[in-house]
Amino acid sequence: MSATNLKKSILITGCSSGIGYDCAKGMRDAGWRVFASCRKAEDCARLQSEGFDSPMIDYTDPLSVSNGLAEVIAATGGTLDAVFNNGAYALPGAVEDLPREGLREIFECNLFGVHDLTRAVLPVMRAQGHGRIINCSSVLGLVTMKWRGAYSASKFAMEGLSDTLRLEMRGTGIDIILIEPGPVTSDIRVNSIPHFERWIDWKNSARHAEYENTLIDRLYTSSGPDPFELPASSVTQKLLHACEAKRPKPRYYVTKPTYLMGALRRVLSTRVLDWVVSRI
């Protein structure tokens, strides 16, 4: 058996930039065989030029998910040690301005595609008797904030599915793990702009003035790092522990705001927590 086949293997989605890209490099540096998937062919080609296996996986395309995973399984000879479901995007805007199709579209990427890939890889992990499925949630999967309803809804749903699957997988050797970043350096703000422009008719909204005074400037103007923002490598460190620890944690918080909000959610009433987050 070749040295390449002796390496543990991980499939990471959403590797074109940000968290996914850093995790792909960090896991490779740690000795893993990394399949760094992207949803666009040109991004896959760029990663292939950097020496990565890079299957194309677009969560919104079920055939892309199944074909991408099949490519990975063929390359490993039928095994896969870990999957990191990282691909996602944001759709900012007030909930009352969010059309059904916009909400459906973000769920296709942030939840349904993740679910498809998870279901597809479970038989592989069952057959080999072990595996780790790590889902990238968010502090916004613990508490929500104004203007972030669509993204929060998708992450709250991910939390529920992941928690249930973790219970159902007990005794199988397959661990279900959540990584929950807070403010981490990435392109998520810039990448959310086309989705905002497609779905949110803010100029005709009852909240027109609020958009102008708050969201529009934040969305289109870079004001530097957010308070307590950490580099993407902070997520990579948690991913490595989740993949290599003998007994991984069910949840890994990343950034001080995530730890804080996780604690406040446990100890504060809903009314008081609403008061806190409304002032952030």
Summary of the structure (lengths in Angstrom):
residues: 280
radius of gyration: 18.9
end to end distance: 54.6
largest distance: 64.6
contacts: 914
relative contact order: 0.14
helix: 55%
strand: 13%
